[in-house]
């Protein structure tokens, strides 16, 4: 598995971890680390929502082009962070499932958390502010 240093570092930070257990093809996360990543994703979604609201306010006032561009850059960065964390989390969950399936594996059952995350995983297109920003950024 290939990760850029920044994506891996972002995942470590979001997981509030200093290291991950390395396995063939990737690394494993604990349930706590997965929960920390979910919390980080939620926090980034809040940042996106607040920034989108600020962007809308600026667009309806006499905002400068620089202010609007700065907010657009912030939104792109937050969206990219969520995408990276979601991808890394999904990969880690798949790897954990593979490890759990191996003979003699002993893990805490995280199926219900994993299923709940998958149900929420692809919610970005349902946010009205994302649709508005997508339309604006074209």
The first five atom37 places (N, CA, C, CB, O) and aatype in JSON, in Angstrom:
{
  "aatype": [20, 20, 20, 20, 20, 20, 20, 20, 20, 20, 20, 20, 20, 20, 20, 20, 20, 20, 20, 20, 20, 20, 20, 20, 20, 20, 20, 20, 20, 20, 20, 20, 20, 20, 20, 20, 20, 20, 20, 20, 20, 20, 20, 20, 20, 20, 20, 20, 20, 20, 20, 20, 20, 20, 20, 20, 20, 20, 20, 20, 20, 20, 20, 20, 20, 20, 20, 20, 20, 20, 20, 20, 20, 20, 20, 20, 20, 20, 20, 20, 20, 20, 20, 20, 20, 20, 20, 20, 20, 20, 20, 20, 20, 20, 20, 20, 20, 20, 20, 20, 20, 20, 20, 20, 20, 20, 20, 20, 20, 20, 20, 20, 20, 20, 20, 20, 20, 20, 20, 20, 20, 20, 20, 20, 20, 20, 20, 20, 20, 20, 20, 20, 20, 20, 20, 20, 20, 20],
  "atom_mask": [
    [1, 1, 1, 1, 1],
    [1, 1, 1, 1, 1],
    [1, 1, 1, 1, 1],
    [1, 1, 1, 1, 1],
    [1, 1, 1, 1, 1],
    [1, 1, 1, 1, 1],
    [1, 1, 1, 1, 1],
    [1, 1, 1, 1, 1],
    [1, 1, 1, 1, 1],
    [1, 1, 1, 1, 1],
    [1, 1, 1, 1, 1],
    [1, 1, 1, 1, 1],
    [1, 1, 1, 1, 1],
    [1, 1, 1, 1, 1],
    [1, 1, 1, 1, 1],
    [1, 1, 1, 1, 1],
    [1, 1, 1, 1, 1],
    [1, 1, 1, 1, 1],
    [1, 1, 1, 1, 1],
    [1, 1, 1, 1, 1],
    [1, 1, 1, 1, 1],
    [1, 1, 1, 1, 1],
    [1, 1, 1, 1, 1],
    [1, 1, 1, 1, 1],
    [1, 1, 1, 1, 1],
    [1, 1, 1, 1, 1],
    [1, 1, 1, 1, 1],
    [1, 1, 1, 1, 1],
    [1, 1, 1, 1, 1],
    [1, 1, 1, 1, 1],
    [1, 1, 1, 1, 1],
    [1, 1, 1, 1, 1],
    [1, 1, 1, 1, 1],
    [1, 1, 1, 1, 1],
    [1, 1, 1, 1, 1],
    [1, 1, 1, 1, 1],
    [1, 1, 1, 1, 1],
    [1, 1, 1, 1, 1],
    [1, 1, 1, 1, 1],
    [1, 1, 1, 1, 1],
    [1, 1, 1, 1, 1],
    [1, 1, 1, 1, 1],
    [1, 1, 1, 1, 1],
    [1, 1, 1, 1, 1],
    [1, 1, 1, 1, 1],
    [1, 1, 1, 1, 1],
    [1, 1, 1, 1, 1],
    [1, 1, 1, 1, 1],
    [1, 1, 1, 1, 1],
    [1, 1, 1, 1, 1],
    [1, 1, 1, 1, 1],
    [1, 1, 1, 1, 1],
    [1, 1, 1, 1, 1],
    [1, 1, 1, 1, 1],
    [1, 1, 1, 1, 1],
    [1, 1, 1, 1, 1],
    [1, 1, 1, 1, 1],
    [1, 1, 1, 1, 1],
    [1, 1, 1, 1, 1],
    [1, 1, 1, 1, 1],
    [1, 1, 1, 1, 1],
    [1, 1, 1, 1, 1],
    [1, 1, 1, 1, 1],
    [1, 1, 1, 1, 1],
    [1, 1, 1, 1, 1],
    [1, 1, 1, 1, 1],
    [1, 1, 1, 1, 1],
    [1, 1, 1, 1, 1],
    [1, 1, 1, 1, 1],
    [1, 1, 1, 1, 1],
    [1, 1, 1, 1, 1],
    [1, 1, 1, 1, 1],
    [1, 1, 1, 1, 1],
    [1, 1, 1, 1, 1],
    [1, 1, 1, 1, 1],
    [1, 1, 1, 1, 1],
    [1, 1, 1, 1, 1],
    [1, 1, 1, 1, 1],
    [1, 1, 1, 1, 1],
    [1, 1, 1, 1, 1],
    [1, 1, 1, 1, 1],
    [1, 1, 1, 1, 1],
    [1, 1, 1, 1, 1],
    [1, 1, 1, 1, 1],
    [1, 1, 1, 1, 1],
    [1, 1, 1, 1, 1],
    [1, 1, 1, 1, 1],
    [1, 1, 1, 1, 1],
    [1, 1, 1, 1, 1],
    [1, 1, 1, 1, 1],
    [1, 1, 1, 1, 1],
    [1, 1, 1, 1, 1],
    [1, 1, 1, 1, 1],
    [1, 1, 1, 1, 1],
    [1, 1, 1, 1, 1],
    [1, 1, 1, 1, 1],
    [1, 1, 1, 1, 1],
    [1, 1, 1, 1, 1],
    [1, 1, 1, 1, 1],
    [1, 1, 1, 1, 1],
    [1, 1, 1, 1, 1],
    [1, 1, 1, 1, 1],
    [1, 1, 1, 1, 1],
    [1, 1, 1, 1, 1],
    [1, 1, 1, 1, 1],
    [1, 1, 1, 1, 1],
    [1, 1, 1, 1, 1],
    [1, 1, 1, 1, 1],
    [1, 1, 1, 1, 1],
    [1, 1, 1, 1, 1],
    [1, 1, 1, 1, 1],
    [1, 1, 1, 1, 1],
    [1, 1, 1, 1, 1],
    [1, 1, 1, 1, 1],
    [1, 1, 1, 1, 1],
    [1, 1, 1, 1, 1],
    [1, 1, 1, 1, 1],
    [1, 1, 1, 1, 1],
    [1, 1, 1, 1, 1],
    [1, 1, 1, 1, 1],
    [1, 1, 1, 1, 1],
    [1, 1, 1, 1, 1],
    [1, 1, 1, 1, 1],
    [1, 1, 1, 1, 1],
    [1, 1, 1, 1, 1],
    [1, 1, 1, 1, 1],
    [1, 1, 1, 1, 1],
    [1, 1, 1, 1, 1],
    [1, 1, 1, 1, 1],
    [1, 1, 1, 1, 1],
    [1, 1, 1, 1, 1],
    [1, 1, 1, 1, 1],
    [1, 1, 1, 1, 1],
    [1, 1, 1, 1, 1],
    [1, 1, 1, 1, 1],
    [1, 1, 1, 1, 1],
    [1, 1, 1, 1, 1],
    [1, 1, 1, 1, 1]
  ],
  "atom_positions": [
    [[0.85, -1.16, 0.0], [0.0, 0.0, 0.0], [0.9, 1.23, 0.0], [-0.97, 0.0, 1.21], [1.89, 1.27, 0.73]],
    [[0.57, 2.21, -0.8], [1.36, 3.43, -0.91], [0.58, 4.59, -0.32], [1.74, 3.71, -2.38], [-0.56, 4.84, -0.7]],
    [[1.2, 5.3, 0.62], [0.6, 6.49, 1.22], [1.61, 7.62, 1.11], [0.18, 6.24, 2.71], [2.82, 7.4, 1.25]],
    [[1.12, 8.82, 0.86], [2.02, 9.95, 0.93], [2.29, 10.23, 2.39], [1.43, 11.2, 0.2], [1.48, 9.9, 3.26]],
    [[3.41, 10.84, 2.66], [3.75, 11.13, 4.05], [2.68, 12.0, 4.7], [5.12, 11.82, 4.14], [2.35, 11.78, 5.86]],
    [[2.14, 12.96, 3.99], [1.16, 13.85, 4.6], [-0.15, 13.12, 4.89], [0.91, 15.04, 3.69], [-0.79, 13.41, 5.9]],
    [[-0.57, 12.2, 4.04], [-1.8, 11.45, 4.29], [-1.62, 10.55, 5.52], [-2.19, 10.59, 3.04], [-2.5, 10.47, 6.37]],
    [[-0.49, 9.88, 5.61], [-0.21, 9.02, 6.76], [-0.13, 9.86, 8.03], [1.11, 8.25, 6.55], [-0.7, 9.49, 9.06]],
    [[0.58, 10.99, 7.95], [0.7, 11.86, 9.12], [-0.67, 12.39, 9.54], [1.66, 13.02, 8.83], [-0.97, 12.47, 10.73]],
    [[-1.5, 12.76, 8.57], [-2.84, 13.25, 8.88], [-3.66, 12.18, 9.57], [-3.56, 13.72, 7.6], [-4.43, 12.47, 10.49]],
    [[-3.5, 10.94, 9.14], [-4.23, 9.84, 9.75], [-3.73, 9.6, 11.18], [-4.08, 8.55, 8.91], [-4.54, 9.38, 12.08]],
    [[-2.42, 9.65, 11.39], [-1.87, 9.52, 12.75], [-2.42, 10.61, 13.67], [-0.32, 9.59, 12.71], [-2.84, 10.34, 14.8]],
    [[-2.43, 11.83, 13.16], [-2.91, 12.95, 13.97], [-4.39, 12.78, 14.28], [-2.68, 14.29, 13.24], [-4.81, 12.94, 15.42]],
    [[-5.17, 12.45, 13.26], [-6.61, 12.28, 13.46], [-6.91, 11.13, 14.42], [-7.32, 12.04, 12.12], [-7.86, 11.2, 15.2]],
    [[-6.11, 10.09, 14.36], [-6.29, 8.93, 15.24], [-5.74, 9.18, 16.64], [-5.62, 7.7, 14.64], [-5.94, 8.37, 17.55]],
    [[-5.06, 10.3, 16.81], [-4.4, 10.64, 18.07], [-3.44, 9.51, 18.46], [-5.44, 10.88, 19.2], [-3.41, 9.06, 19.61]],
    [[-2.66, 9.08, 17.48], [-1.73, 7.97, 17.67], [-0.32, 8.41, 17.31], [-2.15, 6.74, 16.83], [-0.12, 9.35, 16.53]],
    [[0.65, 7.74, 17.89], [2.04, 8.0, 17.52], [2.54, 6.97, 16.52], [2.93, 8.01, 18.76], [3.53, 7.2, 15.83]],
    [[1.84, 5.82, 16.45], [2.2, 4.76, 15.51], [1.02, 3.83, 15.32], [3.45, 3.98, 16.01], [0.08, 3.84, 16.12]],
    [[1.07, 3.03, 14.27], [0.06, 2.01, 14.01], [0.76, 0.66, 13.93], [-0.72, 2.32, 12.69], [1.95, 0.58, 13.6]],
    [[0.03, -0.39, 14.23], [0.56, -1.74, 14.07], [0.61, -2.04, 12.58], [-0.31, -2.81, 14.84], [-0.41, -1.97, 11.89]],
    [[1.78, -2.37, 12.09], [1.98, -2.64, 10.66], [1.71, -4.11, 10.39], [3.42, -2.26, 10.22], [2.18, -4.99, 11.11]],
    [[0.95, -4.38, 9.32], [0.65, -5.73, 8.86], [0.92, -5.77, 7.37], [-0.83, -6.15, 9.19], [1.12, -4.73, 6.74]],
    [[0.93, -6.97, 6.81], [1.13, -7.08, 5.36], [0.14, -6.2, 4.63], [1.0, -8.54, 4.9], [-1.07, -6.34, 4.83]],
    [[0.63, -5.31, 3.8], [-0.23, -4.47, 2.98], [-0.78, -3.25, 3.67], [-1.35, -5.27, 2.48], [-1.56, -2.53, 3.06]],
    [[-0.42, -2.96, 4.91], [-0.95, -1.76, 5.53], [-0.73, -1.73, 7.03], [-2.41, -1.64, 5.25], [0.29, -2.19, 7.53]],
    [[-1.72, -1.17, 7.74], [-1.61, -1.04, 9.18], [-2.99, -1.22, 9.79], [-1.01, 0.33, 9.57], [-4.01, -1.06, 9.11]],
    [[-3.01, -1.55, 11.09], [-4.26, -1.76, 11.82], [-4.53, -0.58, 12.73], [-4.21, -3.07, 12.63], [-3.6, 0.06, 13.23]],
    [[-5.8, -0.3, 12.93], [-6.21, 0.73, 13.87], [-7.04, 0.09, 14.96], [-7.01, 1.86, 13.15], [-7.74, -0.89, 14.73]],
    [[-6.96, 0.66, 16.15], [-7.81, 0.21, 17.24], [-9.17, 0.88, 17.11], [-7.17, 0.52, 18.63], [-9.33, 1.83, 16.34]],
    [[-10.13, 0.39, 17.84], [-11.46, 1.0, 17.81], [-11.39, 2.44, 18.29], [-12.45, 0.19, 18.67], [-12.07, 3.31, 17.74]],
    [[-10.58, 2.71, 19.29], [-10.41, 4.08, 19.79], [-9.84, 4.98, 18.7], [-9.49, 4.09, 21.02], [-10.29, 6.11, 18.52]],
    [[-8.85, 4.47, 17.96], [-8.26, 5.27, 16.88], [-9.29, 5.54, 15.78], [-7.03, 4.55, 16.28], [-9.35, 6.64, 15.23]],
    [[-10.1, 4.54, 15.47], [-11.16, 4.73, 14.47], [-12.16, 5.78, 14.97], [-11.88, 3.38, 14.18], [-12.58, 6.64, 14.2]],
    [[-12.52, 5.7, 16.23], [-13.44, 6.7, 16.8], [-12.83, 8.09, 16.76], [-13.81, 6.33, 18.24], [-13.52, 9.07, 16.49]],
    [[-11.53, 8.18, 17.03], [-10.84, 9.47, 16.96], [-10.86, 10.02, 15.54], [-9.39, 9.34, 17.45], [-11.05, 11.22, 15.34]],
    [[-10.67, 9.17, 14.55], [-10.7, 9.6, 13.15], [-12.11, 10.06, 12.8], [-10.25, 8.45, 12.21], [-12.28, 11.09, 12.13]],
    [[-13.13, 9.32, 13.24], [-14.51, 9.75, 13.0], [-14.78, 11.12, 13.6], [-15.49, 8.72, 13.57], [-15.42, 11.97, 12.98]],
    [[-14.28, 11.35, 14.81], [-14.46, 12.65, 15.47], [-13.75, 13.74, 14.67], [-13.92, 12.62, 16.91], [-14.27, 14.85, 14.55]],
    [[-12.58, 13.43, 14.14], [-11.85, 14.4, 13.33], [-12.61, 14.73, 12.05], [-10.45, 13.87, 12.99], [-12.66, 15.88, 11.62]],
    [[-13.21, 13.7, 11.44], [-14.01, 13.92, 10.23], [-15.2, 14.82, 10.57], [-14.49, 12.57, 9.63], [-15.51, 15.75, 9.82]],
    [[-15.87, 14.54, 11.69], [-17.0, 15.37, 12.11], [-16.56, 16.81, 12.34], [-17.63, 14.81, 13.39], [-17.27, 17.74, 11.97]],
    [[-15.39, 16.98, 12.94], [-14.88, 18.33, 13.19], [-14.61, 19.05, 11.88], [-13.59, 18.26, 14.04], [-14.93, 20.23, 11.74]],
    [[-14.02, 18.34, 10.9], [-13.76, 18.95, 9.59], [-15.07, 19.3, 8.9], [-12.93, 18.0, 8.71], [-15.16, 20.33, 8.22]],
    [[-16.1, 18.47, 9.06], [-17.42, 18.77, 8.47], [-17.99, 20.04, 9.08], [-18.4, 17.58, 8.68], [-18.61, 20.84, 8.38]],
    [[-17.77, 20.24, 10.38], [-18.23, 21.46, 11.05], [-17.49, 22.67, 10.5], [-18.03, 21.35, 12.57], [-18.08, 23.72, 10.26]],
    [[-16.18, 22.52, 10.29], [-15.38, 23.61, 9.71], [-15.89, 23.94, 8.31], [-13.87, 23.21, 9.66], [-16.02, 25.11, 7.95]],
    [[-16.18, 22.91, 7.53], [-16.68, 23.13, 6.18], [-18.01, 23.87, 6.22], [-16.84, 21.79, 5.43], [-18.22, 24.82, 5.46]],
    [[-18.89, 23.44, 7.09], [-20.2, 24.08, 7.2], [-20.07, 25.55, 7.59], [-21.07, 23.33, 8.21], [-20.72, 26.41, 6.99]],
    [[-19.25, 25.83, 8.59], [-19.05, 27.21, 9.03], [-18.4, 28.04, 7.94], [-18.2, 27.24, 10.3], [-18.79, 29.19, 7.71]],
    [[-17.41, 27.47, 7.27], [-16.72, 28.21, 6.2], [-17.66, 28.46, 5.03], [-15.47, 27.43, 5.73], [-17.63, 29.53, 4.43]],
    [[-18.5, 27.49, 4.71], [-19.47, 27.66, 3.63], [-20.45, 28.78, 3.97], [-20.23, 26.35, 3.37], [-20.81, 29.57, 3.1]],
    [[-20.87, 28.85, 5.23], [-21.77, 29.92, 5.65], [-21.08, 31.28, 5.53], [-22.23, 29.69, 7.1], [-21.68, 32.25, 5.08]],
    [[-19.81, 31.33, 5.93], [-19.05, 32.58, 5.8], [-18.89, 32.95, 4.33], [-17.68, 32.44, 6.47], [-18.99, 34.12, 3.97]],
    [[-18.63, 31.96, 3.49], [-18.47, 32.21, 2.07], [-19.75, 32.78, 1.47], [-18.07, 30.92, 1.35], [-19.71, 33.72, 0.69]],
    [[-20.87, 32.2, 1.84], [-22.16, 32.7, 1.33], [-22.38, 34.14, 1.77], [-23.32, 31.8, 1.82], [-22.84, 34.97, 0.98]],
    [[-22.07, 34.43, 3.03], [-22.21, 35.8, 3.54], [-21.31, 36.76, 2.76], [-21.87, 35.85, 5.05], [-21.73, 37.84, 2.37]],
    [[-20.08, 36.35, 2.54], [-19.16, 37.21, 1.8], [-19.61, 37.43, 0.36], [-17.76, 36.61, 1.82], [-19.45, 38.52, -0.19]],
    [[-20.17, 36.41, -0.24], [-20.61, 36.54, -1.63], [-21.8, 37.47, -1.75], [-20.96, 35.18, -2.2], [-21.99, 38.09, -2.8]],
    [[-22.6, 37.58, -0.71], [-23.77, 38.46, -0.78], [-23.47, 39.87, -0.31], [-24.89, 37.87, 0.04], [-24.35, 40.73, -0.33]],
    [[-22.24, 40.12, 0.12], [-21.84, 41.46, 0.54], [-20.81, 41.99, -0.45], [-21.27, 41.45, 1.99], [-20.65, 41.45, -1.54]],
    [[-20.14, 43.01, -0.06], [-19.12, 43.59, -0.93], [-17.75, 43.02, -0.59], [-19.11, 45.11, -0.8], [-16.78, 43.76, -0.4]],
    [[-17.68, 41.72, -0.52], [-16.42, 41.04, -0.17], [-15.4, 41.19, -1.29], [-16.67, 39.54, 0.12], [-15.74, 41.32, -2.46]],
    [[-14.17, 41.17, -0.87], [-13.1, 41.23, -1.86], [-12.89, 39.85, -2.47], [-11.8, 41.75, -1.23], [-13.23, 38.84, -1.86]],
    [[-12.34, 39.81, -3.64], [-12.05, 38.56, -4.32], [-11.08, 37.73, -3.47], [-11.45, 38.82, -5.72], [-11.2, 36.5, -3.42]],
    [[-10.14, 38.38, -2.82], [-9.16, 37.66, -2.01], [-9.83, 36.93, -0.84], [-8.11, 38.63, -1.49], [-9.43, 35.81, -0.52]],
    [[-10.82, 37.55, -0.21], [-11.51, 36.91, 0.9], [-12.26, 35.66, 0.42], [-12.49, 37.9, 1.57], [-12.22, 34.61, 1.07]],
    [[-12.94, 35.78, -0.69], [-13.7, 34.65, -1.24], [-12.74, 33.53, -1.63], [-14.54, 35.1, -2.47], [-13.0, 32.36, -1.35]],
    [[-11.63, 33.87, -2.29], [-10.66, 32.85, -2.7], [-10.04, 32.16, -1.49], [-9.56, 33.48, -3.57], [-9.81, 30.95, -1.52]],
    [[-9.77, 32.89, -0.43], [-9.19, 32.29, 0.77], [-10.17, 31.28, 1.38], [-8.84, 33.39, 1.82], [-9.76, 30.2, 1.8]],
    [[-11.44, 31.62, 1.41], [-12.44, 30.68, 1.95], [-12.6, 29.47, 1.04], [-13.78, 31.38, 2.13], [-12.78, 28.36, 1.53]],
    [[-12.54, 29.67, -0.26], [-12.62, 28.54, -1.18], [-11.45, 27.58, -0.97], [-12.65, 29.02, -2.64], [-11.63, 26.36, -1.0]],
    [[-10.28, 28.13, -0.76], [-9.1, 27.31, -0.5], [-9.27, 26.53, 0.8], [-7.83, 28.19, -0.45], [-8.91, 25.35, 0.88]],
    [[-9.8, 27.18, 1.83], [-10.06, 26.51, 3.1], [-11.01, 25.34, 2.92], [-10.63, 27.5, 4.13], [-10.79, 24.25, 3.46]],
    [[-12.08, 25.56, 2.15], [-13.05, 24.5, 1.89], [-12.42, 23.34, 1.14], [-14.24, 25.05, 1.1], [-12.65, 22.18, 1.48]],
    [[-11.63, 23.63, 0.13], [-10.97, 22.56, -0.63], [-10.05, 21.75, 0.27], [-10.18, 23.14, -1.81], [-10.01, 20.52, 0.18]],
    [[-9.31, 22.43, 1.13], [-8.39, 21.75, 2.04], [-9.15, 20.85, 3.02], [-7.54, 22.77, 2.81], [-8.77, 19.71, 3.24]],
    [[-10.23, 21.37, 3.6], [-11.02, 20.57, 4.54], [-11.64, 19.37, 3.84], [-12.12, 21.43, 5.18], [-11.65, 18.27, 4.39]],
    [[-12.16, 19.56, 2.63], [-12.74, 18.45, 1.87], [-11.68, 17.41, 1.54], [-13.4, 18.95, 0.58], [-11.95, 16.21, 1.61]],
    [[-10.49, 17.84, 1.18], [-9.4, 16.92, 0.86], [-9.0, 16.13, 2.11], [-8.18, 17.68, 0.29], [-8.72, 14.93, 2.03]],
    [[-8.96, 16.78, 3.26], [-8.63, 16.1, 4.51], [-9.66, 15.03, 4.83], [-8.54, 17.11, 5.67], [-9.3, 13.92, 5.22]],
    [[-10.93, 15.36, 4.67], [-11.99, 14.37, 4.92], [-11.84, 13.2, 3.96], [-13.39, 15.01, 4.77], [-11.96, 12.04, 4.37]],
    [[-11.59, 13.48, 2.69], [-11.45, 12.4, 1.7], [-10.29, 11.48, 2.06], [-11.25, 12.99, 0.29], [-10.41, 10.26, 1.98]],
    [[-9.16, 12.08, 2.45], [-7.98, 11.28, 2.82], [-8.27, 10.42, 4.05], [-6.77, 12.2, 3.1], [-7.97, 9.23, 4.06]],
    [[-8.86, 11.03, 5.06], [-9.15, 10.29, 6.29], [-10.17, 9.18, 6.04], [-9.65, 11.24, 7.38], [-10.05, 8.08, 6.59]],
    [[-11.18, 9.47, 5.23], [-12.2, 8.46, 4.93], [-11.59, 7.3, 4.17], [-13.35, 9.08, 4.12], [-11.89, 6.14, 4.46]],
    [[-10.73, 7.59, 3.2], [-10.07, 6.53, 2.43], [-9.17, 5.7, 3.33], [-9.25, 7.13, 1.27], [-9.21, 4.47, 3.28]],
    [[-8.35, 6.35, 4.14], [-7.46, 5.63, 5.04], [-8.24, 4.79, 6.05], [-6.53, 6.6, 5.76], [-7.85, 3.67, 6.36]],
    [[-9.33, 5.34, 6.56], [-10.14, 4.61, 7.52], [-10.78, 3.39, 6.86], [-11.21, 5.52, 8.11], [-10.8, 2.31, 7.45]],
    [[-11.29, 3.55, 5.67], [-11.9, 2.44, 4.95], [-10.87, 1.34, 4.69], [-12.51, 2.92, 3.61], [-11.16, 0.16, 4.88]],
    [[-9.69, 1.73, 4.27], [-8.62, 0.76, 4.02], [-8.25, 0.03, 5.31], [-7.38, 1.47, 3.43], [-8.09, -1.19, 5.32]],
    [[-8.12, 0.77, 6.39], [-7.77, 0.17, 7.67], [-8.86, -0.8, 8.14], [-7.53, 1.25, 8.72], [-8.56, -1.85, 8.7]],
    [[-10.11, -0.44, 7.92], [-11.2, -1.33, 8.31], [-11.17, -2.61, 7.49], [-12.55, -0.62, 8.15], [-11.43, -3.69, 8.02]],
    [[-10.87, -2.51, 6.2], [-10.76, -3.7, 5.36], [-9.61, -4.58, 5.82], [-10.57, -3.3, 3.89], [-9.73, -5.8, 5.88]],
    [[-8.49, -3.95, 6.16], [-7.34, -4.71, 6.63], [-7.63, -5.37, 7.97], [-6.11, -3.8, 6.74], [-7.2, -6.5, 8.22]],
    [[-8.35, -4.67, 8.84], [-8.72, -5.25, 10.12], [-9.63, -6.46, 9.91], [-9.42, -4.2, 11.0], [-9.47, -7.48, 10.59]],
    [[-10.57, -6.35, 9.0], [-11.45, -7.49, 8.7], [-10.65, -8.67, 8.19], [-12.53, -7.08, 7.67], [-10.93, -9.82, 8.54]],
    [[-9.66, -8.41, 7.35], [-8.8, -9.47, 6.83], [-8.03, -10.13, 7.96], [-7.83, -8.92, 5.77], [-7.93, -11.36, 8.01]],
    [[-7.49, -9.33, 8.87], [-6.73, -9.87, 9.99], [-7.63, -10.67, 10.93], [-6.04, -8.73, 10.76], [-7.23, -11.71, 11.45]],
    [[-8.85, -10.2, 11.14], [-9.79, -10.9, 12.02], [-10.17, -12.25, 11.44], [-11.04, -10.05, 12.25], [-10.48, -13.19, 12.18]],
    [[-10.15, -12.37, 10.12], [-10.54, -13.61, 9.46], [-9.45, -14.67, 9.52], [-10.91, -13.33, 8.02], [-9.72, -15.85, 9.26]],
    [[-8.24, -14.28, 9.85], [-7.13, -15.24, 9.91], [-7.31, -16.17, 11.11], [-5.77, -14.5, 10.01], [-7.8, -15.76, 12.16]],
    [[-6.91, -17.43, 10.94], [-7.01, -18.4, 12.05], [-6.25, -17.9, 13.27], [-6.48, -19.78, 11.62], [-5.13, -17.42, 13.16]],
    [[-6.87, -18.03, 14.41], [-6.22, -17.65, 15.66], [-6.29, -16.17, 15.97], [-4.79, -18.06, 15.62], [-5.77, -15.73, 17.0]],
    [[-6.94, -15.38, 15.12], [-7.03, -13.94, 15.36], [-7.98, -13.67, 16.51], [-7.5, -13.19, 14.08], [-9.01, -14.33, 16.64]],
    [[-7.62, -12.72, 17.35], [-8.45, -12.35, 18.49], [-8.59, -10.84, 18.52], [-7.85, -12.88, 19.83], [-7.62, -10.13, 18.8]],
    [[-9.78, -10.34, 18.22], [-10.02, -8.9, 18.16], [-11.34, -8.58, 18.85], [-10.03, -8.4, 16.7], [-12.21, -9.44, 18.99]],
    [[-11.47, -7.34, 19.27], [-12.74, -6.86, 19.79], [-13.7, -6.72, 18.63], [-12.58, -5.5, 20.55], [-13.3, -6.27, 17.55]],
    [[-14.95, -7.1, 18.81], [-15.95, -7.01, 17.74], [-16.29, -5.54, 17.49], [-17.24, -7.81, 18.1], [-16.86, -4.87, 18.35]],
    [[-15.93, -5.05, 16.31], [-16.21, -3.65, 15.93], [-17.19, -3.59, 14.77], [-14.92, -2.92, 15.57], [-17.33, -2.55, 14.14]],
    [[-17.87, -4.7, 14.49], [-18.76, -4.76, 13.33], [-19.82, -3.69, 13.39], [-19.41, -6.13, 13.23], [-20.06, -3.01, 12.39]],
    [[-20.46, -3.51, 14.53], [-21.54, -2.53, 14.6], [-21.01, -1.12, 14.35], [-22.23, -2.59, 15.97], [-21.68, -0.34, 13.66]],
    [[-19.84, -0.77, 14.87], [-19.24, 0.55, 14.62], [-18.87, 0.69, 13.15], [-18.0, 0.76, 15.52], [-19.1, 1.73, 12.54]],
    [[-18.29, -0.39, 12.59], [-17.87, -0.36, 11.2], [-19.08, -0.17, 10.29], [-17.12, -1.64, 10.84], [-19.03, 0.64, 9.36]],
    [[-20.16, -0.9, 10.56], [-21.37, -0.78, 9.74], [-21.99, 0.6, 9.87], [-22.4, -1.85, 10.13], [-22.48, 1.16, 8.89]],
    [[-21.97, 1.16, 11.08], [-22.51, 2.49, 11.29], [-21.7, 3.51, 10.52], [-22.54, 2.84, 12.77], [-22.26, 4.43, 9.92]],
    [[-20.36, 3.36, 10.51], [-19.52, 4.29, 9.78], [-19.79, 4.19, 8.29], [-18.05, 4.03, 10.07], [-19.89, 5.21, 7.61]],
    [[-19.9, 2.96, 7.76], [-20.15, 2.8, 6.34], [-21.47, 3.45, 5.93], [-20.16, 1.32, 5.96], [-21.59, 4.0, 4.84]],
    [[-22.47, 3.38, 6.81], [-23.76, 3.98, 6.51], [-23.63, 5.49, 6.42], [-24.79, 3.6, 7.56], [-24.36, 6.13, 5.65]],
    [[-22.7, 6.08, 7.2], [-22.51, 7.52, 7.19], [-21.41, 7.95, 6.25], [-22.22, 8.0, 8.58], [-21.26, 9.14, 5.97]],
    [[-20.64, 7.01, 5.75], [-19.42, 7.3, 5.02], [-19.64, 8.22, 3.82], [-18.81, 6.02, 4.56], [-18.86, 9.16, 3.62]],
    [[-20.66, 7.98, 3.03], [-20.83, 8.73, 1.8], [-21.95, 9.74, 1.96], [-21.13, 7.79, 0.63], [-22.93, 9.71, 1.22]],
    [[-21.79, 10.65, 2.93], [-22.83, 11.64, 3.17], [-22.45, 13.02, 2.64], [-23.13, 11.72, 4.64], [-23.26, 13.95, 2.73]],
    [[-21.27, 13.18, 2.1], [-20.81, 14.5, 1.7], [-21.68, 15.15, 0.64], [-19.41, 14.41, 1.2], [-21.85, 16.37, 0.65]],
    [[-22.23, 14.35, -0.29], [-23.03, 14.95, -1.34], [-24.42, 15.33, -0.85], [-23.13, 14.01, -2.51], [-25.17, 15.96, -1.59]],
    [[-24.79, 14.95, 0.36], [-26.11, 15.26, 0.88], [-26.13, 16.62, 1.61], [-26.57, 14.16, 1.82], [-27.21, 17.12, 1.91]],
    [[-24.98, 17.2, 1.88], [-24.94, 18.51, 2.52], [-25.23, 19.59, 1.49], [-23.56, 18.75, 3.18], [-24.61, 19.65, 0.43]],
    [[-26.18, 20.42, 1.82], [-26.56, 21.49, 0.9], [-25.38, 22.41, 0.61], [-27.72, 22.29, 1.46], [-25.22, 22.87, -0.52]],
    [[-24.55, 22.68, 1.61], [-23.43, 23.58, 1.39], [-22.42, 22.97, 0.4], [-22.74, 23.91, 2.72], [-21.79, 23.71, -0.36]],
    [[-22.25, 21.63, 0.41], [-21.34, 21.01, -0.56], [-21.87, 21.16, -1.97], [-21.14, 19.53, -0.24], [-21.12, 21.44, -2.9]],
    [[-23.2, 20.96, -2.13], [-23.78, 21.12, -3.47], [-23.61, 22.56, -3.94], [-25.29, 20.72, -3.47], [-23.26, 22.79, -5.1]],
    [[-23.86, 23.52, -3.06], [-23.73, 24.92, -3.43], [-22.3, 25.26, -3.81], [-24.2, 25.82, -2.27], [-22.05, 25.98, -4.78]],
    [[-21.36, 24.74, -3.05], [-19.95, 25.01, -3.34], [-19.54, 24.34, -4.64], [-19.05, 24.52, -2.19], [-18.82, 24.93, -5.45]],
    [[-19.99, 23.11, -4.85], [-19.69, 22.42, -6.11], [-20.2, 23.22, -7.3], [-20.32, 21.01, -6.12], [-19.51, 23.35, -8.31]],
    [[-21.42, 23.76, -7.17], [-21.97, 24.55, -8.26], [-21.14, 25.81, -8.48], [-23.42, 24.92, -7.96], [-20.88, 26.2, -9.62]],
    [[-20.72, 26.43, -7.39], [-19.95, 27.66, -7.48], [-18.57, 27.43, -8.07], [-19.83, 28.3, -6.11], [-18.09, 28.22, -8.89]],
    [[-17.92, 26.33, -7.65], [-16.57, 26.05, -8.12], [-16.58, 25.42, -9.51], [-15.86, 25.13, -7.14], [-15.56, 25.39, -10.21]],
    [[-17.76, 24.91, -9.91], [-17.96, 24.37, -11.25], [-16.96, 23.36, -11.61], [-17.95, 25.43, -12.24], [-17.01, 22.81, -12.72]]
  ]
}
